[in-house]
Every structure is written in structure tokens, then in C-alpha cells.
Amino acid sequence: MLNIHYSLSSGASAIKKTNLRITISYKNNSYNYSLPLRLYAHQWNQEQAEPSNIYLKRLKALNLQLIALKVELNEEMYKRELRDWDITALWLRRFLKDFFKRKDYCTNDTDTLEYWMNLYMHEKQSRVKHNTFKRYKVFKHLVLRFEGFRKRKIRLNSLSQSIVTEFQNFIRQEQYQSSTAHRTLVFIRTILLFAKKREMNFRMHHIEWELERGVAEQKIILSHKELQNIEKQTLPTDLEQVKDWLLISCYTGQRVSDFMKFTKKNIQQKEEEKYLDFVQQKTGKRVLLPIHPVVEQIIEKYKGDFPKPITELIYNKKLKKLGAMIGLTQFINSRKRIKYRAKEGEYQKWELLSSHIGRRSFATNFYGKIPTALLISATGHSSEKTFLRYINQLDMQKTKLLDGYFRGAVG
């Protein structure tokens, strides 16, 4: 059995780099080589035997390079074994030397899932939204990590239920969210259909693509009562602006990429009423949104304008500070992002605040007070299940009706 292990040479520190090493154990032999890759001590996780932050651009690229080495080495050794060729220290040294001469570690094997993911992403890059393409890269990275775990590439003909089950086990072991795993499987299925349309000849096995769903986590929102309490708070200047942006998000239901760009130029007068007129960054749709009375008060406070914009990173950080200051300390079972992965646990509510809470609060607080059909019509969604994400109807009759319900739902 083949075992491949990476480690950082001794002597590395915060100011001194040392080489990564690879130990290859095969049958009763063990081979140890120094690799032309140098890292500081804090850049390597000895326990996980991988870069310390696989989401940081440089270390992510390094991790993908190490995964490619592990997979290719395993496959080449398997080929030599089938041909009854010896695996020697000299051959391994030459293999490593040739591998690190390359500038590109993407496969050219047309029967692999990786090849078709690359082709699909290349064709879609200029035709999909930036965030959509970023998700494609997340899915691809997860698939490549899984291949590193298996030490084998996934080939179209071999993609069967057993591999999907193995993938599910990998997801649980690595503590990924089930939603990420589910979307990755949907992406893989899309790639298979893409390859089929390109007349790639392979057998599509019957696969149950649905992942077992976990218990739905509690959605974190701010209730009407909590929002009214927040309105009354007098805070330091920097948190006062955060408070106002939070209220704006909770009474417009927009993404931070949209509401943080609101200025007085977005305020339009139509038939004696004021509306927000803007184009959503994610969807590209023009939105005409009645201004909630709470948002009107904030606009008046800033003399007909909105607060000074804040970067999302700083906004999320200060939201938590605001939440702790005003006493959002009740414990909630949920998931919180710790370093680079969401972890389940019991957290105080202020710890869970983020820019997305405005959209969730908007959807929950107006559900049952404003007819669901009107809300769904406004958001453009086809079912109550997905419910309120954004408002995108330019129908003035419905927009005015929604405005009336806003004003009736203030208390």
C-alpha cells in the first residue's frame, strides 16, 4: 500500500524558511526527498500535513500543487506496478524533478472530471457573474481536495454511486457544511451533462445525487422589538453609522453589496412618494423599492443622504461590537465561522451578527404581515420556500401597494 506524507524540515521559524519534504512509503520501502518548496513555520500545519491556511491565495496554490503531486505519483506508480516495472529511488527522484519543472499542473486527460471542469469554467468565465464563477472555483477546489484524499483522479467512466458515497464521507470528515457538499454534487452533475453534450463517450452511472440533509440550523434574525430597541440606542459615532446601516438593511432586505452603495442619487420621487431606484449587483436587475419610514428617518438624519459607506469586513466586525454593547447576549445553537470553516456550537447572538442578518430579518419580520404572494412577487421568487431575498418588480401598482403595507406594519 502506498502512503505519501508531507512535512516541513526542522529549523523553520517565523523568520526562517525550510524545505518541505515528501516521505513515500511503498510496500516495505520508505523514500524521503526534499522538495523545492520553502515555507516559514507558521505557513505549515504539521498535524494536518498541509499549508496552514489553504484559503490564502499563495498557500491555496501550493496545496493544489501538493494534491496534484500526490495524485499523479500514485497513478504513475500504479501504472508501473501493472507493467511489472520496478519502483526505485532513482525513478522517484526523476519523477519529482520532472514534476517541478512544469508550470501548469492541470491535467490534459480528456476522460477526467478535472479536465471537463476546467473546460466548462473557461467557457463560462465571461458569461456568468463574478460571484457565480467564484463558487465554481470553490466546487472545483473541493473536488481536487477529494481527489487528493483518494490519491486518484475521478474519471467520467468511473464516477459511480460508490464514489459519491465516498465523497459524502469525506465531507463529514472534513466538516464541510452539507449545503456546500450538495451544491458541489449539483456542479459535478452539470459537468457530466456538459461533457455529454460535447459528445464525450462515457457511461453515466445511475447516481443518487441528493445528500442527506442535516437538521436545519436556527436562522439568526433581529425581531421588530430588537430593532425598535436598536433605534433608541445612542452610540459612539462609528457605531452610530453601523446602527443606521443595520436598520437600513433590515428595512430594505437588500444585500450588503447593494445597500452599502445607496446614496441620495438612488432616491426618486414618483407620484408624491419617494422610492429607492437601483440595480442589484448580483442579479443586474433594476429595483424600485418603497422607502420604509425608519429608512426615511435615517435619510432625514443625514440631510437627504445615507451614512458614509463602510467596507463589508469592517461592517461585520463592528456589527458584533454593536451587538455586544446593546446586550444581544442570549445563547443560540448555530454555526459560526472560525478561521476558515463554519463550526457548530452555542454562541451568544452578537457573535453571529453579519451583513446578511438584514435580509433574513426583513423576510421574517414582514412574513404574515404583508401578503406572501405580494412579497414573492416583489422578490421574483417562485415559491414561499426560498421566500424573501430581494425586491425586483417595477410594477408601480404593486410597488405602491407594498409601500402601503410597509407603513401599516411600522408598529
N, C-alpha and C positions, 0 to 999 in steps of 0.2 A: 504494500500500500504506500502511496506517495503522500508525503506531508511536506508542505512548504511554509516556512516561518520567517518573518522579517523581524529584525531587531536593530537597535541603534548601538553603534560601537561605544565602548566605555570612554569616559573622558569628556563627553558632551556637557555643556553648561549653557547658561543664559548668554554668554559672550563667546563661546567656542563651539564650532560645528565639528561633527564627526560623521563618518560614513555610515550609511545603512548597510546592513549585512543580510544575506539570504542564507538560510540553512535548508538544505534539501535532503530529506530522509527518504530513502527508497530501498525496499527490501531490507537487507541488513547493513546497508551502507549509509553514511552521512557525509554530505559535502557542504562546505562553508565558504562563501565568497563575499568579498567586499564589493558593493555596488557604487557606481559613480554618482551617488546622490548624497548630499551632505545637509544635515539639519542641526539646529540648536536643540537642546534638551527639551524645552517647552513645546517644541513642534511635533513631538512624538509621544504617543501613548504606548508605553511598554506593555501594559496589561492587555490592551486590545490589539496590539501589534499593528497599528495603523497610525496615520497622522492624527494629531490631537484634535484638529478641527477640520473635518472633511467637507465643511461648507464654506471655508475660506478659499478664495479663488485659487491661490497657488497650491495650497495643500490638497484641495479637491482634485486638481490636475495630477498631482503626484499620486494620490490614492488611485485614480483611474489608471495611471501608468502601472502601478504595482498590481492592480487587478488584472490588467492585460497580460503582464508578465506571468502571473500565476496560472492564468487560463491557457495561454499559449504553451508554456512549458509543460503543463500537464498533458495537453493534446499531442505535442510533439513526442513526448516520452511514450505515450500510449501507441503512437504510430510505429515507433522504433521497436517497441515490445512485440507488436503484431508481426513485424518483419524479422523478428528474432535477431535484431541488431543490439550490440552492446551499448549500455549507457555508462559512459566513462567520465572521469573528472575533466579530461581534455575536451570531450564533446560538450559538456555542460558549460565550460569556460567559453568556448567558441559561440555557443548559443547566446549566452549573456552578452558577449561582446557585440554580436550582430544585432541583438535586440536594441541595445542602447545607441547604436549608430543611427537608428531610424528617427525621423522627426514626427511621424504620424503613427499612432497605434490603433487606428480604426481598421477593422477587417475589410478585406475585399472579397470575402467568400459570400457569393450571392445566395447561398442557402441558409444564411444565418439571420436571426431576428435583428441583430445589431445592424447589419447591412441595410435592411429594409427600414429600420427606424431612422437611420442616417439619411436615406434617400427621401423618405416621407417628410422629415423635418426640413431638409434642403428645399423641397418643393413648396412647403407651407410657410417658410420663414417670412416671405414678403407679402403673404396673403392673410395672415392671422394677426390678432392683436399681440402686442409685446408680452403682456401677462400670460396669454394663452401659450405662446412659444416658450416662456419660462417654465410653465407647467410641463410641457413636453420634455424639457431638459431634466426636470425632476424625475419624471417617469423613467426616462432613459437611464439616468444615473442609478435609480433603484434597481432596474433590470440588470445593469452591469455589476452592481454590488452582489446581486443574487448569483450571477454567473461566477463571480469570484468566490462566493461561498461554496458553489458546486465544483469549482475548478474546471468547468466545461462551458462552452458556448451553447446557447439554445439554438437549435436548427429547426427550421419550419416543419420538416417531416416528423421531428421527434416531440414537438410541442403537444403534449397529451394531458389527460386529467391528472396523472401522477405528478407531472412537473408543476401543475397549478397547485396541487395539494402541498407539494414541497415548498412552493413559493409562499403559501399561506402559513406554513410552519416557520419559515424564515421571517415573515412579517411579525409574527408573535414574538419570536426570539429576539428580534431587534427592536421590539416595542414601537413599531410604527402605528399610526392611527389607522383604524380599519377603513376610514374614508379614503386615505391616500392609497391603500392597497387596492381598494375597489376601483378607483379611477385609473390606477396603473393597469389593472386587468382589462378595463374597457379600452385603454390605449393600445394594449397588445392585440386585442381583437380587431381594432381598427387597422393596425399594421398588417395583420393577416389578410384582411379583406382588400387592403390596398395592394398587397403583393399578388393576390388572386386576380384583381382587375388588370394587372400588368402581365397577366398570363404566365405567372410563375407556377411551374408544375410541381405541386406538392399535395400531400394528403392532409386534409383538415380533419383532425380527430374530433369526436363529439366531446365537448368540454362544458362543464357547469361553471359558468363564469362568475356567478354570484358568490361573494364572500359571506361567511357567517357574520351577521351584524351583531355588534355588542349592544349593551344597554345604552339607550340614548342618554347623553350627558345633559345635565341641567344647563339650560341656556341662561346666561347672565344678562339681566336687564336692570334698568332703573325704573321703578314704578312711578306713577304720577305723584304719589306722596313724596317719594325721594327727590323727584325733580323739583317739586314745589319747595322742599327744604333747601335744595341747592340754590334755587333762585334767591332765597333770602340771605344767603351767606355773604359776608363782607370779607374779602380775601386780599392778600398782597397782590400788587399789580400784575405780576407774571401769572399767578394762578387765577386772577380775575378774568384774564383773557382766555385761559384754558376753560374756565367755567362757562364763559359765553359760547365758545366753540362747541362745548359739550351739549349745551342746551340747543344750539342751532342744529347739531346733528340729530338730536332726539326729536326735534320737531320738523325736520325735513326728510329724514330717513335716507340721506344720501351717503355715498362712500366718502372717505376722507380725501380721496383724490379729486373729488368734486366740490364738497362743501368748503374745503380749505382754500379754494380758489375764488369763492364768492367775493365780489366787490359791488360797489354801487352801480357799476355798469350792467350787472345782471338784474337789477330791479327795473321792472317795466310796469307802466300804468296802462291798464286795459279796462275800459268800461267802468271807470271810477274805482277800481280795485287795483292793488299792487300785487305783482307776481314775480317769482324768480324765473328768469329765462336763461337757460344754459344748455350746453351739450355735454352729455356724460362722457368722461374719458374712456371708460371701458367699453361701452356699447356704441358710442358715436351717435346716440340718439338725442335729439333736441327735446328738452323737458320744459314744460310750463307749469310751475308749481305755485299754488296759492300760499301766501306768507302767513304762517301761524301767528297769532297775537303775541306770543312770547318772543318770537323772532323779530316781530315788528318793534317791540320794546328795546331789544338789543340794537337794532339798526338806529333807532332814535338816540340811544345812548352814545353811539359813535357818530352822531350828526349826519345821519343818512348813509352810513357806510357800515362795513363789517370790521371786526377786530383785525389786528395785524396777523397775517398768516404765520403758522409755526410748522416746522418740519414734522413729519409723522413720528420720527424717532423721539424727538423732544416732547411732542404732544402726548405720546403714550407714557413716557416717563413721568411727566407732570400730572397726568390723569391719576396715576397711582398715588402721587403725593397729595393731590387734592382729596381723593377718596379717603385716605388715612386721616387727613386733617379734619374732615367733616364727620368722621365716625362710621364709615362703612366697614364695620369690623365683624359682622356675622360670618360664621364659618360655612363654607359651601363645598360640597363634593364636586370637583370638576377637574379639568386638565389645565395645566399651566406650563408655558414654555420655559424650560430650564436649560440654559445654554442653547443647545441646538435641537432639542426634541421635547414635545409636549409630554408631561408626566401627570398621571392621575394622582389625586390626593385631596386632602382637605385644606382649603386655603381661605383666608379672610377675603371678603368681597373686594376690597380695594386693590388687592394683589392681582385680581383678574380683569381689572378695567383696561380696555383698549379702545382704539378708534372705532371698532366695529359695534360697540355697545349701543351707539346711537341708532343704527339701523334696526337692531333687534328690539330696542325699547320702543321705537316708533311702531313697528309691526305689532308688538304685543299690546301696547297701551291703547291703540285705536281699534284693535280687533274686538268686534262686538259692539262698538260704539258707532263705527262707520260701517255701512253695509259691506260685507266681504266682497260682493260682486263689484262694487264700485272701487274698492281698494285694488282688487285683482285687475280690473280694467285699467286702473291708473298705473299699476306696476308693469303691466304687459305680460304677467304670468298666466298660465292656463289652468292652474289648479290651486286650491287652498293649501295643499301640502307644502309647496315651496313658499307661498304667501309673500308678504310684503318685502321686496328687495329694493325697488326703485319705482318712481312715478314717471311715466313717459308718454302720457296721452296729451295731445294738443287740442282735443275736442273741448271747446270753450264751455259748452253746456255742462259737461262732466266736471271740468276744472272748477267752474263756479259752484256747482253742487258740492264738490269736495271742500271748497272754501267755506261754505255754509256749515258743513258738518264740523270742520275744524273749530269754528267759532262757538258752536254749540257744545263742543266736547272739552272746552277750556277747563271747566270746573271738575 
